Amino acid sequence: MRDMALRNYCKNVNLNTDSTVEAALDHFTKFAADPGGYKSTIRDVFTTVMRTAIWYDKSDNSNWKKMWDLLQDSDWEADQRIYISALSRTDNQELLEQMIEESFKEGAKAGTWRYLYYVNFHGDHYDLAWEVLKTKWDEYALKYNSTSFTMGYLVEIPSVFDTQEKRNEVAEFFESKKDNIGSGAKTVAETLAVID
């Protein structure tokens, strides 16, 4: 309950000088310096602290870079998901593109698909995610087209659009990929129905 309340509180950008935000940023700095020793101190607000660190990152994106390093060092998938979700909330498109590109490398944490999915649904970077999905479709399909739930997640990405023009674009794209969509084919109709 406290995590949800703080998360909602911190989302209001007018509060960026408030002591609650400052406290969350202070927690992040301490956690980044000693992840193993400090996590128990912020366990019940861990997700909120990570998101706040990105929402209120400095112009040099130093928190994003620290969190990226934390992700690389993490062996816990639950924490990896929290880091990726928070990292996806930056407004720096260059960092988002870098993160997605890194997700294709050997040993990427928490699954390649998750980075793009989180950039779309957690970071609200819909156009970027859609463009990347179209550009890198063959790479995603090669990796995941035999895994039903994963292809479904990827096909779901353009479901956020709400214009006829985008619906046509989405339909045309998936029609052109019908031989390389595997088990995600059933999700296409659902995605188009949501756009309608």
BATI-131956 format. One line per 5 residues: number of its first residue (from 1); for each residue x, y, z of N, C-alpha, C. Coordinates in steps of 0.1 Angstrom, whole numbers, plus 5000, padded with zeros to 4 digits. Each point is the difference from the previous one (the first is absolute). Layout:
! BATI-131956
NUM) X:Y:Z:X:Y:Z:X:Y:Z | ...
END
This chain:
! BATI-131956
1) 5008:4988:5000:4992:5012:5000:5009:5013:5000 | 5010:5000:5008:5009:5011:5001:5007:5003:4986 | 5004:4988:4994:5007:5001:4987:4991:5007:4990 | 4987:4996:4999:4991:5006:4991:4997:5015:5003 | 4999:5003:5012:4997:5014:5004:5012:5009:4996
6) 5012:4995:5003:5012:5008:4997:5002:5001:4985 | 4997:4989:4993:5002:5000:4985:4990:5010:4994 | 4988:5001:5004:4991:5009:4995:5004:5015:5004 | 5004:5001:5012:5005:5013:5005:5011:5006:4991 | 5010:4991:4998:5012:5004:4993:4998:5003:4985
11) 4989:4994:4994:4998:5001:4986:4996:5015:4996 | 4995:5007:5010:4996:5014:4997:5013:5009:4999 | 5003:5004:4988:5013:5007:4997:5001:5013:5008 | 4989:5005:5004:5001:5013:5008:5006:4998:5014 | 5002:4987:5003:5006:4998:5014:5014:4996:5000
16) 5007:5004:4989:5014:4996:4999:5010:5006:5010 | 4995:5010:5007:5009:5005:5011:4995:4996:5014 | 4990:4992:5000:4994:4995:5013:5009:4991:5007 | 5000:5000:5013:5009:4992:5008:4998:4985:4997 | 4988:4996:4997:4998:4985:4997:5008:4996:4988
21) 5000:5008:4989:5008:4997:4988:5015:5000:5004 | 5004:5011:5007:5014:5001:5005:5004:4987:5008 | 4991:4996:5008:5003:4988:5008:5002:4987:4991 | 4991:4999:4991:5001:4989:4990:5013:5000:4993 | 5004:5012:4995:5012:5001:4993:5012:4997:5009
26) 5000:5004:5012:5010:4997:5010:5001:4985:5002 | 4988:4994:5001:5000:4985:5002:5007:4993:4988 | 4997:5005:4988:5006:4994:4988:5015:5002:5000 | 5005:5011:5003:5014:5003:5001:5007:4990:5010 | 4994:4998:5011:5005:4991:5010:5000:4986:4996
31) 4988:4996:4993:4999:4987:4995:5010:4997:4989 | 5002:5009:4991:5009:4998:4989:5014:4998:5005 | 5004:5006:5011:5013:4999:5006:5002:4986:5007 | 4989:4995:5005:5001:4987:5008:4987:4992:4998 | 4997:4994:4988:4988:4994:4998:4996:4988:5009
36) 5010:4992:5004:4998:4989:5009:4997:5004:5014 | 5006:5010:5005:4999:5004:5013:4988:5010:5003 | 4996:5007:4989:4990:5010:5003:4986:4996:4996 | 4998:4990:4992:4987:4996:4994:4990:4998:5011 | 5003:4994:5011:4991:4997:5011:4994:5013:5006
41) 5007:5011:4999:4996:5012:5005:4988:5006:4992 | 5000:4997:4987:4990:5006:4991:4991:4989:4994 | 5000:4988:5005:4993:4989:4994:4985:5003:4996 | 4993:5007:5009:4986:5002:4998:4997:5011:4990 | 5010:5008:4997:4999:5011:4990:5010:4999:4989
46) 5005:4988:4998:5011:4998:4990:4996:5004:4986 | 4989:4995:4995:4995:5004:4987:4999:5015:4998 | 4994:5006:5010:4998:5015:4999:5013:5007:5000 | 5009:4996:5008:5013:5007:5001:5007:4998:4986 | 4999:4989:4994:5007:4998:4987:4993:5009:4989
51) 4987:5000:5000:4993:5009:4990:5003:5014:5003 | 5000:5004:5012:5002:5014:5003:5014:5005:4996 | 5010:4991:5002:5013:5003:4996:5001:5003:4985 | 4992:4994:4992:5000:5003:4986:4991:5012:4996 | 4988:5000:5006:4991:5012:4998:5007:5013:5003
56) 5008:5000:5010:5007:5013:5005:5015:4999:4997 | 5004:4993:4990:5014:4999:4997:5006:5013:4996 | 5013:5002:5003:5007:5012:4996:5002:5001:4985 | 5003:5011:4995:5002:5003:4986:5011:4991:4994 | 5009:4995:5008:5011:4991:4995:4996:4986:5001
61) 4988:4997:5003:4994:4986:5001:5008:4991:5009 | 5006:5005:5010:5009:4992:5009:4992:4989:5007 | 4988:5003:5004:4992:4989:5007:4997:4989:4990 | 4997:5003:4987:4997:4990:4990:5013:4991:4998 | 5011:5006:5000:5013:4993:4997:5003:4991:5012
66) 4997:5005:5012:5002:4992:5013:4991:4988:5000 | 4987:5003:4996:4990:4989:5000:5003:4990:4989 | 5005:5004:4989:5004:4991:4989:5011:4990:5006 | 5010:5006:5007:5010:4991:5006:4994:4991:5010 | 4991:5004:5008:4993:4992:5010:4993:4988:4993
71) 4994:5003:4989:4993:4989:4992:5011:4990:4995 | 5011:5005:4995:5010:4990:4995:5006:4992:5011 | 5000:5005:5012:5006:4992:5012:4989:4991:5007 | 4988:5002:4996:4989:4993:5008:4998:4986:4995 | 4999:4991:5010:4997:4986:4997:4985:4996:5003
76) 4992:5010:5005:4986:4997:5003:4991:5005:4989 | 4993:4992:4994:4991:5004:4989:4989:5010:5005 | 4995:4998:5012:4990:5010:5005:5006:5014:5000 | 5012:5001:5005:5007:5013:5000:5003:5005:4986 | 5004:4991:4992:5003:5004:4986:4988:5006:4993
81) 4988:4994:5003:4988:5006:4994:4997:5014:5005 | 5003:5002:5013:4997:5013:5006:5010:5010:4994 | 5013:4996:4998:5009:5009:4994:4996:5004:4986 | 4997:4990:4992:4996:5002:4986:4988:5009:4999 | 4990:4997:5008:4988:5009:5001:5003:5014:5003
86) 5009:5002:5010:5004:5014:5003:5008:5007:4989 | 5010:4992:4995:5008:5006:4989:4992:5004:4988 | 4989:4993:4998:4991:5003:4988:4993:5013:5002 | 5000:5006:5012:4993:5012:5002:5008:5013:4997 | 5012:4999:4996:5008:5012:4996:4994:5006:4987
91) 5002:5013:4999:4995:5007:4987:5012:5001:4990 | 5011:4994:5004:5012:5001:4991:4999:4989:4990 | 4996:5003:4988:4998:4990:4989:5013:4993:4997 | 5011:5006:5000:5013:4994:4997:5003:4989:5010 | 4997:5002:5013:5002:4990:5010:4990:4988:4998
96) 4988:5003:4997:4990:4989:4997:5005:4992:4988 | 5004:5006:4990:5005:4993:4988:5012:4991:5004 | 5009:5006:5007:5012:4992:5005:4996:4988:5008 | 4990:5002:5009:4996:4989:5009:4994:4989:4991 | 4992:5004:4991:4993:4989:4991:5011:4993:4992
101) 5010:5007:4995:5010:4994:4992:5008:4991:5009 | 5003:5004:5012:5008:4991:5009:4992:4987:5003 | 4987:5001:5000:4992:4989:5003:5002:4988:4991 | 5005:5002:4988:5003:4989:4990:5013:4993:5003 | 5008:5006:5009:5013:4994:5002:4999:4987:5008
106) 5009:4991:4999:5001:4988:5008:5000:5004:5014 | 4992:4993:5008:5000:5002:5014:4992:5011:5005 | 4992:5006:4991:4991:5011:5005:4991:4995:5011 | 4997:5009:5010:4993:4996:5011:4985:5000:4997 | 4992:4990:5006:4986:5000:5000:4993:4999:4986
111) 5007:4996:4990:4994:4997:4987:4999:5013:4991 | 5005:4998:4987:5000:5011:4990:4987:5007:4999 | 4989:4992:4998:4987:5006:4998:4995:5010:5010 | 5004:4997:5013:4995:5008:5011:5004:5015:4999 | 5012:5003:4995:5005:5014:4999:4990:5008:4991
116) 4997:4994:4988:4991:5008:4991:4986:5001:5006 | 4995:4989:5005:4987:5000:5006:4999:5010:5011 | 5010:5001:5009:5000:5010:5011:5001:5014:4995 | 5009:5002:4989:5001:5014:4995:4986:5004:4995 | 4993:4991:4994:4986:5003:4995:4990:5003:5011
121) 4998:4989:5009:4989:5001:5010:5004:5006:5013 | 5013:5000:5004:5004:5006:5013:5005:5015:4997 | 5006:5002:4989:5006:5013:4997:4991:5009:4992 | 4990:4994:4994:4991:5007:4991:5007:5006:4988 | 5010:4993:4994:5007:5004:4988:4994:4992:4989
126) 4988:5002:4996:4993:4992:4991:5006:5000:4986 | 5002:5012:4995:5005:5001:4986:5014:4994:4999 | 5009:5002:5009:5013:4994:5000:4999:4985:5000 | 4992:4994:5009:4999:4986:5001:4994:4994:4987 | 4991:5006:4994:4994:4995:4988:5010:5000:4989
131) 5008:5011:4999:5010:5001:4989:5011:4990:5002 | 5004:4998:5012:5010:4989:5003:4995:4987:4997 | 4987:4997:5004:4994:4987:4997:5000:4997:4985 | 4996:5010:4992:5000:4998:4986:5014:4998:4994 | 5009:5008:5005:5014:4999:4995:5007:4987:5003
136) 4997:4995:5013:5007:4988:5005:4991:4988:5000 | 4989:5000:4993:4991:4989:5001:5007:4987:4997 | 5008:4999:4990:5006:4987:4996:5009:4995:5012 | 5006:5009:5007:5009:4995:5011:4991:4995:5011 | 4989:5008:5003:4992:4995:5011:4993:4987:4996
141) 4996:4999:4988:4993:4988:4995:5009:4988:5001 | 5012:5002:4996:5010:4989:5000:5002:4995:5014 | 5000:5009:5010:5002:4996:5014:4988:4994:5006 | 4988:5005:4996:4988:4997:5008:4988:4993:4993 | 5000:4998:4987:4988:4996:4993:4994:4987:5004
146) 5008:4992:5007:4994:4987:5005:4995:5001:5014 | 5001:5012:5006:4996:5002:5014:4987:5009:5000 | 4989:4994:5003:4987:5006:4998:4998:5013:5008 | 5003:4999:5013:4997:5012:5008:5009:5012:4996 | 5013:4997:4997:5009:5011:4996:4996:5007:4987
151) 4997:4992:4990:4996:5006:4987:4987:5008:5003 | 4991:4995:5008:4988:5008:5004:5003:5013:5006 | 5010:5001:5009:5004:5012:5006:5005:5010:4989 | 5008:4995:4991:5006:5009:4989:4989:5005:4991 | 4991:4991:4996:4989:5004:4991:4990:5010:5007
156) 5000:4999:5013:4991:5009:5008:5005:5015:5000 | 5013:5002:4997:5006:5013:5001:4992:5011:4993 | 4995:4998:4988:4993:5011:4993:4985:5002:5004 | 4996:4992:5010:4986:5001:5005:4997:5013:5006 | 5010:5008:5003:4998:5013:5007:4995:5011:4990
161) 5001:4997:4987:4996:5010:4990:4985:5001:4999 | 4995:5011:4996:4985:5002:4999:4995:5007:4988 | 5008:5000:4989:4995:5007:4988:4999:4989:4989 | 4991:5003:4990:4998:4991:4989:5013:4999:4992 | 5007:5011:4998:5013:5000:4993:5010:4990:5006
166) 5001:5001:5014:5009:4990:5006:4995:4986:4999 | 4987:4998:5002:4994:4987:4999:5004:4994:4986 | 4998:5008:4990:5004:4995:4986:5015:4996:4999 | 5008:5009:5006:5014:4997:5000:5004:4987:5007 | 4994:4998:5012:5002:4988:5008:4995:4988:4992
171) 4988:5001:4995:4995:4988:4992:5009:4997:4988 | 5004:5010:4993:5009:4997:4988:5013:4994:5004 | 5005:5005:5011:5013:4995:5005:4999:4985:5003 | 4990:4997:5009:4999:4986:5004:4996:4991:4988 | 4992:5005:4991:4997:4992:4988:5013:4997:4992
176) 5009:5009:5000:5013:4998:4992:5009:4990:5008 | 4997:4998:5013:5008:4991:5008:4993:4987:5003 | 4989:4997:4994:4992:4989:5003:5008:4986:5000 | 5010:5000:4991:5008:4987:4999:5011:5000:5011 | 5001:5011:5007:5011:5001:5010:4995:5005:5013
181) 4988:4996:5004:4995:5005:5013:4997:4989:5010 | 5001:4987:4995:4998:4989:5009:4988:5000:5008 | 5001:4997:5013:4989:4999:5009:4994:5014:5003 | 5006:5011:4996:4994:5013:5002:4988:5004:4991 | 4998:4991:4990:4989:5003:4991:4987:5002:5006
186) 4996:4993:5010:4987:5001:5007:4999:5013:5007 | 5011:5006:5004:4999:5013:5007:4998:5012:4991 | 5003:4998:4987:4998:5011:4990:4986:5005:5000 | 4990:4991:4999:4986:5003:5000:4996:5008:5013 | 5005:4995:5011:4998:5007:5013:5005:5014:5000
191) 5012:5002:4995:5007:5013:5000:4992:5009:4991 | 4996:4996:4988:4992:5008:4991:4987:5004:5006 | 4993:4990:5007:4988:5003:5007:5001:5011:5011 | 5011:5000:5007:5002:5010:5010:5002:5014:4993 | 5007:5000:4989:5002:5013:4993:4986:5005:4995
196) 4992:4991:4995:4986:5004:4996:4993:5006:5011
END
